[in-house]
Amino acid sequence: MFNFTGKVAVVTGGGGVLCSIFSRALASYGAKVAVLDLNFEAAQRVAEDIRTNGGEALAVQCDVLSRESVLKAAERVQEVFGEWDILINGAGGNHPRGTLSREFFEPGDLEQKETFFDLDLEGFRFVFDLNLLGTIIPTQVFGREMARRGKGVIITIASMAAFRALTRVPAYAAAKAAVANFTQWLAVYLGKSGVRVNAIAPGFFLTQQNYRLLVAEDGSFTPRAQKILAHTPMGRLGEPQELIGTLLWLCDDEASGFVTGAIIPVDGGFLAYAGV
């Protein structure tokens, strides 16, 4: 059904849990994939795996918060693969410094300095910038050439936190809500350009960033994870490969050529469930 032969895809955060799956999936359907990641070794592992399986891939070290770094990455992709057709803005995530230890405020917490009022602003800024500016900067660099050519696909990664103010992660929730809003804004702005802009909003998947929030040291689910499962009608966490179908559909001009400004939940019914 899908064929990306002759297309070039750029995946930021391509060495991570979800975006490595994205990179492999696009390559398996014929795309040449540039795997961008701050962790060059992780990007290399993904690119090597793609090449081992007969695909074409390039690993590029890239800091999505540095315009200079992204520009250098674009030059490298241009040098090896030529012009690109697809941009997946996958770099992002949470950080302990932007996370609270409790869901609800209790007056006694003030003495322990574990409240929102004591939140490390540098930690908050890091999480917010990583998700929002880490989407905007690559979009400016790689999206410029798409707009000039009058074609291309840009996909951002939103979250359940874009729709619901999830507890304990104020920085991440605010950032993902901003990413979702930016996605729709950019889709409108580029609406006449031939460039489509959409977002995937994953439900709850185990990643490096959320592992300790969801899995206890003994390997059992934490109370937070159990609450998530109770509010997910399908009763389980998502598997990374379950995002592939949505990704391929959004990237394919024939399948989704009239789709732009959409934020597609892949969440096991989490958003649809009112809790009763």
C-alpha positions as CSV (number, residue, x, y, z in Angstrom):
1,M,0.0,0.0,0.0
2,F,2.8,2.4,0.9
3,N,5.8,3.1,-1.3
4,F,8.4,5.8,-0.4
5,T,11.0,4.8,-2.9
6,G,12.9,7.9,-4.0
7,K,11.8,9.8,-1.0
8,V,14.2,11.2,1.7
9,A,13.0,11.3,5.3
10,V,14.7,13.2,8.1
11,V,13.9,11.9,11.7
12,T,15.0,13.9,14.7
13,G,15.5,11.9,17.8
14,G,15.9,9.0,15.5
15,G,17.9,7.0,18.0
16,G,15.2,6.9,20.6
17,V,12.6,4.2,21.3
18,L,9.8,5.4,19.2
19,C,11.6,7.3,16.5
20,S,14.0,4.4,15.8
21,I,10.8,2.4,15.0
22,F,9.7,5.3,12.7
23,S,13.1,5.3,11.0
24,R,13.1,1.6,10.4
25,A,9.5,1.7,9.1
26,L,10.1,4.4,6.6
27,A,13.2,2.6,5.4
28,S,11.4,-0.7,5.0
29,Y,9.0,1.1,2.6
30,G,11.8,2.4,0.5
31,A,12.7,5.8,1.9
32,K,16.3,6.9,2.4
33,V,16.4,7.9,6.1
34,A,18.6,10.4,7.8
35,V,18.7,9.4,11.5
36,L,19.4,12.6,13.5
37,D,20.1,12.3,17.2
38,L,22.2,14.1,19.9
39,N,23.4,10.7,20.8
40,F,25.5,9.8,17.7
41,E,26.1,6.2,18.8
42,A,22.3,5.6,19.1
43,A,21.8,7.1,15.6
44,Q,24.6,4.9,14.2
45,R,23.0,1.8,15.6
46,V,19.7,2.5,14.0
47,A,21.3,3.5,10.7
48,E,23.4,0.4,10.7
49,D,20.4,-1.8,11.4
50,I,18.6,-0.3,8.5
51,R,21.5,-0.9,6.1
52,T,21.9,-4.4,7.4
53,N,18.3,-5.0,6.4
54,G,18.8,-3.7,2.9
55,G,17.7,0.0,3.4
56,E,19.5,3.3,3.0
57,A,20.3,5.3,6.1
58,L,22.6,8.0,7.3
59,A,23.4,8.8,11.0
60,V,23.9,12.4,11.8
61,Q,24.7,13.9,15.2
62,C,22.4,16.8,15.8
63,D,21.3,19.1,18.7
64,V,17.8,20.3,17.8
65,L,18.2,23.2,20.2
66,S,21.1,24.6,18.2
67,R,20.3,26.2,14.9
68,E,23.9,25.9,13.8
69,S,23.8,22.1,14.6
70,V,20.6,21.6,12.6
71,L,22.0,23.6,9.7
72,K,25.1,21.4,9.6
73,A,22.9,18.3,9.8
74,A,20.9,19.6,6.8
75,E,24.1,20.2,4.8
76,R,25.1,16.6,5.6
77,V,21.8,15.2,4.5
78,Q,21.8,17.3,1.3
79,E,25.4,16.1,0.5
80,V,24.5,12.4,0.9
81,F,20.9,12.0,-0.1
82,G,19.9,15.3,-1.8
83,E,16.7,17.1,-1.0
84,W,14.3,15.8,1.6
85,D,10.6,15.1,1.4
86,I,9.6,14.2,4.9
87,L,10.5,15.6,8.3
88,I,9.6,13.8,11.5
89,N,10.1,16.0,14.5
90,G,10.6,13.2,17.0
91,A,13.2,14.8,19.4
92,G,11.6,15.6,22.8
93,G,10.7,14.1,26.1
94,N,10.6,14.8,29.8
95,H,13.2,15.2,32.5
96,P,13.2,14.7,36.3
97,R,14.0,18.3,36.8
98,G,10.7,19.3,35.3
99,T,8.6,16.7,37.2
100,L,6.9,16.8,40.5
101,S,6.9,13.9,43.1
102,R,3.2,14.3,44.0
103,E,0.0,14.7,42.0
104,F,-1.7,17.0,44.5
105,F,-0.6,19.8,46.8
106,E,-0.6,19.2,50.5
107,P,0.2,22.1,52.9
108,G,2.9,20.0,54.5
109,D,4.8,19.8,51.2
110,L,5.9,23.3,51.5
111,E,8.3,22.3,54.3
112,Q,9.9,19.6,52.1
113,K,10.3,21.9,49.0
114,E,8.5,19.3,46.7
115,T,5.9,21.6,45.3
116,F,5.2,23.4,42.0
117,F,6.3,26.5,43.8
118,D,9.8,25.1,44.2
119,L,10.1,23.7,40.7
120,D,13.5,24.2,39.2
121,L,12.9,26.8,36.4
122,E,16.0,25.7,34.5
123,G,14.6,22.2,34.5
124,F,11.2,23.5,33.3
125,R,12.9,25.6,30.6
126,F,14.9,22.6,29.4
127,V,11.8,20.4,29.0
128,F,9.8,23.2,27.4
129,D,12.6,24.2,25.0
130,L,13.4,20.6,24.0
131,N,9.9,19.8,23.0
132,L,8.8,23.2,21.4
133,L,12.0,24.8,20.2
134,G,13.3,21.4,19.4
135,T,10.4,21.1,17.0
136,I,10.5,24.7,15.7
137,I,14.2,24.9,14.8
138,P,14.3,21.8,12.6
139,T,11.0,22.8,11.0
140,Q,12.5,26.2,10.1
141,V,15.7,24.6,8.6
142,F,14.2,21.6,6.8
143,G,10.8,23.1,6.2
144,R,12.2,26.1,4.3
145,E,13.3,23.9,1.4
146,M,10.0,22.0,1.4
147,A,8.2,25.3,1.1
148,R,10.5,26.5,-1.6
149,R,9.9,23.3,-3.6
150,G,6.1,23.4,-3.0
151,K,5.8,19.9,-1.5
152,G,6.6,17.9,1.6
153,V,5.3,16.4,4.8
154,I,6.1,17.6,8.3
155,I,5.0,15.5,11.3
156,T,5.3,16.6,14.9
157,I,4.9,14.4,18.0
158,A,2.3,15.6,20.4
159,S,1.0,13.7,23.4
160,M,-2.0,12.9,25.6
161,A,-0.6,15.9,27.6
162,A,-1.6,18.1,24.7
163,F,-5.2,17.3,25.4
164,R,-5.2,16.7,29.2
165,A,-3.2,18.5,31.9
166,L,-1.4,15.3,33.1
167,T,-0.4,15.5,36.8
168,R,3.3,15.7,37.9
169,V,4.6,16.8,34.5
170,P,3.8,20.5,34.2
171,A,6.7,21.4,31.9
172,Y,6.1,18.5,29.5
173,A,2.3,19.0,29.4
174,A,2.7,22.7,28.7
175,A,5.3,22.0,26.0
176,K,3.2,19.3,24.2
177,A,0.1,21.5,24.3
178,A,2.3,24.2,22.6
179,V,3.5,21.7,20.0
180,A,0.0,20.7,19.1
181,N,-1.0,24.4,18.7
182,F,2.1,25.1,16.7
183,T,1.3,22.1,14.4
184,Q,-2.1,23.5,13.6
185,W,-0.8,27.1,13.2
186,L,1.9,25.9,10.8
187,A,-0.6,23.8,8.8
188,V,-2.7,26.9,8.2
189,Y,0.4,29.0,7.4
190,L,1.7,26.5,4.9
191,G,-1.8,25.6,3.6
192,K,-1.3,27.0,0.1
193,S,2.3,25.9,-0.2
194,G,1.9,22.2,-0.9
195,V,3.5,21.2,2.4
196,R,1.2,19.3,4.8
197,V,1.7,19.5,8.6
198,N,0.2,17.0,11.0
199,A,0.9,15.5,14.5
200,I,0.7,12.1,16.0
201,A,-0.4,12.1,19.7
202,P,0.8,8.8,21.3
203,G,-1.0,7.5,24.3
204,F,1.2,5.7,26.9
205,F,4.2,3.8,25.6
206,L,7.2,2.8,27.6
207,T,10.2,5.1,26.7
208,Q,13.5,6.0,28.4
209,Q,12.0,9.3,29.7
210,N,8.9,7.8,31.4
211,Y,10.2,4.4,32.4
212,R,10.7,5.3,36.1
213,L,7.3,7.0,36.3
214,L,5.6,3.8,35.1
215,V,7.8,0.9,36.2
216,A,8.9,0.2,39.8
217,E,12.4,-1.1,40.7
218,D,10.9,-4.6,41.1
219,G,9.5,-4.5,37.5
220,S,5.9,-4.1,38.5
221,F,3.7,-1.2,37.4
222,T,3.8,1.9,39.6
223,P,0.5,3.3,41.0
224,R,0.7,5.9,38.2
225,A,0.9,3.3,35.5
226,Q,-2.0,1.4,37.1
227,K,-4.1,4.5,37.0
228,I,-3.3,5.0,33.3
229,L,-4.3,1.4,32.6
230,A,-7.5,1.9,34.4
231,H,-8.3,4.9,32.2
232,T,-7.3,3.2,29.0
233,P,-10.3,1.2,27.6
234,M,-7.9,-1.3,25.9
235,G,-6.4,-1.9,29.3
236,R,-2.7,-1.9,28.3
237,L,0.2,0.3,27.3
238,G,0.9,0.8,23.6
239,E,3.5,-1.1,21.6
240,P,5.8,1.2,19.5
241,Q,5.0,-0.6,16.3
242,E,1.3,0.4,16.7
243,L,2.3,3.9,15.7
244,I,3.7,2.8,12.3
245,G,0.4,2.7,10.5
246,T,-0.5,6.3,11.4
247,L,3.0,7.5,10.5
248,L,2.9,5.9,7.1
249,W,-0.6,7.1,6.4
250,L,0.3,10.7,7.2
251,C,3.5,10.6,5.2
252,D,1.8,9.2,2.0
253,D,0.4,11.9,-0.2
254,E,-2.0,9.6,-2.0
255,A,-3.4,8.2,1.3
256,S,-3.7,11.5,3.2
257,G,-3.2,14.2,0.6
258,F,-6.1,16.3,1.9
259,V,-5.1,15.9,5.6
260,T,-3.3,18.8,7.2
261,G,-3.6,20.3,10.7
262,A,-4.7,17.0,12.2
263,I,-3.6,15.7,15.6
264,I,-4.1,11.9,15.5
265,P,-4.4,10.1,18.9
266,V,-3.0,6.6,19.0
267,D,-4.0,6.0,22.6
268,G,-6.1,2.8,23.2
269,G,-9.1,5.0,23.8
270,F,-7.6,7.1,26.6
271,L,-9.0,10.4,25.3
272,A,-12.4,9.0,24.7
273,Y,-12.9,7.6,28.2
274,A,-14.6,9.9,30.7
275,G,-13.7,7.6,33.7
276,V,-17.3,6.5,34.2
